């Protein structure tokens, strides 16, 4: 190969190494032997049109990125496919362009810091996991993710640390108008099989935590939709309690079961000897703090698990909704957990 064209091999090696793939792994993905690929990377041979196409597909980058002489230009050419704002509903509200622009700038700065510190950009948690498109499937998915994270059904007191320990990037900052009503949003990076989570620090800690896990659920759904090339959870699909399931409801159900595992909730309620008709307001507040979620979410979870009567749940749901209206969605009895944006 001409010395002037050796940058092609250098680009291939750079993209391969940024994904922590061995030469053999990439060769297997593009259907050639390790030796020929090694010669291409070293500048001994030029890749054929078929190999170029397969490389772009495997690395999930535009072909132009392989032919950029300047490494920074190669990364810039690949940037468009490096991140994707996660949307799982066709009619979902889209964040203002200014917010998306700020998020992308923060992600770019974060990547620069990772490169300076030599931090691995890949998540340690698989973000593409098959699941059945129904409520039971989301519960199984939540259990699988918790098992992978090593938490099982245990109560976790710092989910931000847990996410960060698995290489996921969580950023908390105050969303300004007109985006201040957004609880948060997420971006998936196919190149690094990782994600960024942007959580609105103006929300209370319970809402922040539920949003964070819901966004993880959205990413897992988003990736399966990409793989299957179809919209999962159609409104005519499987139901639970006569509720048709859709993508956003599925993501929220994932979050509820992730934060309040069946076994953990039943064990806590059983240890206190609470029966479905003996709940009090103080008991609800006391136990919901253990899981770090909102009062409303906890009551709905109890009803879902048949741990509270419908009459009692209706009474307490009305009470908490009245409280939210009067306090601007403040949690009764204050919040016991603090997600400090300044420390993130």
N, C-alpha and C positions, 0 to 999 in steps of 0.2 A: 504494500500500500504506500502511496505517496506520503511523505512526511507531512504535507499540507492537509491530509485527510485523517491523520491519526486521532484528531479530536473526536471523531465519531466513536472510536473504540473507548476513548476516555469517558465520553458521555454515557455510553452503555454501562461501563464499570461504575461510574458515579451513581447512576440511577439504581443499579443492582445493589450496591453497598448501602445506599440510603434506606433500602428496604430490608437490610440484614439478610439478604439471600446469598447463598453460596453460588459459585459458578455452576455447579451441578444442578442446583435447584432451578436456576433460570434456564439452563439448557433443556431441562426436562419440560419446562413450561412452554418452550417455543419449538420443541420437537427436533432438536439436533443434539449431537454429542458434545460432551464437555470440552474436548480438544479443539474442535473448530471454533467454538464460541470463545475459548481462551485466545486463539490466534486473532480473532476479530478484535477483542478487547486490547490486545497488545499492539494492534496496528499492522499485523502481518497480512490479514485478508480484509477485503471489503464485504460487508453483508449483502446477500442477494435481496431482491425485492420481497421475496416471500419471508425471509428472515426479518427484514425491516418491519414488515406488516405485523408479524408475530410478536416482535419485540414491543412495538407500540401497544398491541393488545394486552400482552402480559404485564407490561409496566404501567398500563393505563395512562398513557401520555400521548399527545399528538406526535405524528411523525416528525414535524418540524423541530421538536425538541432534541431529536437525535442528531440533527444537522446544524445546531447552533455552535459556532466556533468558540464562543465565550461561555464558560460554565454558568455564569450568572444569567446569561440570556437563555441558556438551555433550561434552567430552573424556571425562569419567567415564562417560557413557552409552555412549560408543563403546569404552570400555576392554575390555569383555568380548570383543569381536571383534578387538581390536588385537593380542593375542598368543595363541598356541596352543602348549601343550606338545606337542612332536612325538612321536607314538607311531605306529609302523608295523606293530606286531603286536598282534593282539587279545588275546593271552595274555601280553603283555609286563608285567613287574613295574612297578608304579607307584611313583614316589618318594613318600616320606612327605609329608603335607600341610604339615608345618612347613617342609620344604625348599622346596616349591613356593611357599609364602607368602614365604619369605625371598627367593627368586629374583624374585618379582614386585615386592617392595619395592625390590630393587636395580635392576630395570629402570626402575621409576618414577623413582628418584633419578638414574639415568643419563640418562633423557629430560629431566629438569629441567636437568641440566648441559649437555646438548646445546642446549637452548633458550637458556640463558644465553650460551653460547659461539657460538650461531648456526651450529652444525654441521649439515650435511645428514644427515637420518635415513635416506635411501635408500641401499641397498647399490649399489655399482658393478658387482657381479657378479649376473647374472640367476640367480634362484633357482627358476625354473620352466623347465626345459629338457626337451623331449621325448626319449625314449630307448626302445630296444628292451628289453623285460623279460627279458633273459638275461645271461649272463656277458659275452659280447662287447659287449652294449649298455652294460654298466657300465664296461668298459674304454674304450669310445668316449666315454662321458660324462666320465670322468676326464680323458681327453686334451683334450676340448673345454673343460673348466673350466681346465685348466692353460694352454691356448692363450689363453683369455680373460684370464687373469692375467698373461700375457706370460712365463711360465717355460718353456714348451715341455717338453722332456725334461731340462732342466738340474736339477742337485741344488740344493735350497734349504736354507739353513742357519738361517733364522728364519721359520718358518711363521706364528708369531703376528703378526709385523710384516706379513707378506704379507696375512693375513686382514684386519688392521686397516686397511691401505692401501686395501682395497676396501670399507671402510665397515662390515665385519662386527664385531660386538662380542664379544670374548672375555674372560671373567672367570675367574680362577683363585682358588679359596679352599678351605680344608680342610672337607670334608664331615664332619659329626659323626655319631655313632651316632643312629639306626639307618641313616643314609644313607651311611655311610662306605664301604660296599662298591660304591656306584655310581661308575663311572669318570667319568661326566658326563651332562649332559642339555642339550637345546636347546629354544628357543622360536622360532616363526616369527611374524612380524608382517605380516599381509596389507596393512595400511594403508601401511606403509613399504617393503614388499617387502624386508624385512631380517630379521636373526636375531640372537639372543643365544645364546652358547655358555657354559655353566657347566661348568668342568673341575675335577675333584677334585685339588687340589694335593698331597694326601697320596700320590698314585700317583707312580711313577717317570716321568721325562721321556718315555721311549719310549711308555709306556702313555697318557700325557697327549696326546701328539701323535697317536697312532693313534686315540684317542677323539675328538679334535677333528675330524679328517677324516671319521671314521665318522659323526659327527653331521651334518656337511655332507651326506654321502650320504643320510642319513635324511631331511633336509629336502627334498632334490631328489626323493626317492621319494614322500614325504608329499604334496608339491604335485601330482605327477602322479596320485596316487591320488585327490586331491580333484577334479582336473579330469576324470579319466576315470570318477570315481564307481564305482571297483571296486578290489578288492585285487589288486595286481600280484604277480607271482612266486608263483603257486600251487604247492604241493608237487608237482603233476603236470606242471609246466611244463618248460621247457628244462633240460637237465642238462649238467654238465661233470664229467668223470671220475666218472660215475655218482652225482653228488651233486645231489639236487633243490634247486633254488634257491628261497629264500624272501626276504622283505624284509630281515631282519637280515643274512643271509649276503650279499645283494646290496650292502648298505651297507658291509660289511666288505671285500668284493671291490673296491668303488669306492675305499676307503681304501688298500688294498694297491697297487692299480695307480696311484693318484694319487701315493703316496709313493715307489713303486718302479717307475717307468715301464719298460716292456719294453726300449726302446732304451738307456736309461741303465744298467740292470743288465747287459745283454748287453755293452755297450761296456766297462764296468768290468771284468767277468770276462774278456773277450777280451784287454784290454790287459795283464792279469796272466798270461795264458796258462794259465788254470785250465780243466781239462777235467772233465767230470762225475764222474770217478772219482779225482781228485787233490785233493779238498778236504781241508783240515785244520781242526781246531778254531780255531787261531790265525787262519787265513785268513777263516773265517766271522766271527769277532769283528772283525777288522780292517775288512772291507768293510761289515758291517752298520752300523758306526758312521758310515760315510759317508752313509747314508740316514736315520740318526736313529731307526731302528725297533728293535723287540725282536729278539733272536736267533731266537726261535721263528718270528716273522712272516717274517723273512728266509729261513729255511730252507724254509718252505712256499712262498715266492715262487720260490725257486730250483727247487724240485720242479715247480712249476706251469709254469715256463719250460723244463723239461727240461735244466736246467743242473747238476743233481746226480743221482746215481743213487738209486734207491729204497732200496737197502741203506744207503748212506751217510746219506741223510736220516733214515732210521729210527734209526740209531745216534745221530746228533746230536740228534734230537728227544727221544729218551729221556734223553740227557745233560742237555739244557737243562731238561726237566721235573723231573728229580731236583734240579737246581740251584735251580729255582724253589721246590720244596717245602722245601728246606733253608734258603733265604734269605728266604722270604716274597715271592717274585716280584722279588727283586733281580736286576739285570742283571750277568752276569759281566764282569769287566774294567771295572767301573763304567760310568757314563754320561758321554758326551763333550759332551752338550748340556744346558743348564740352562734350564728354563722358570721364570723367577722370578716367582712370584705377587705379591710385594711391589711389583714394578715395573709391574704391570698394573692 
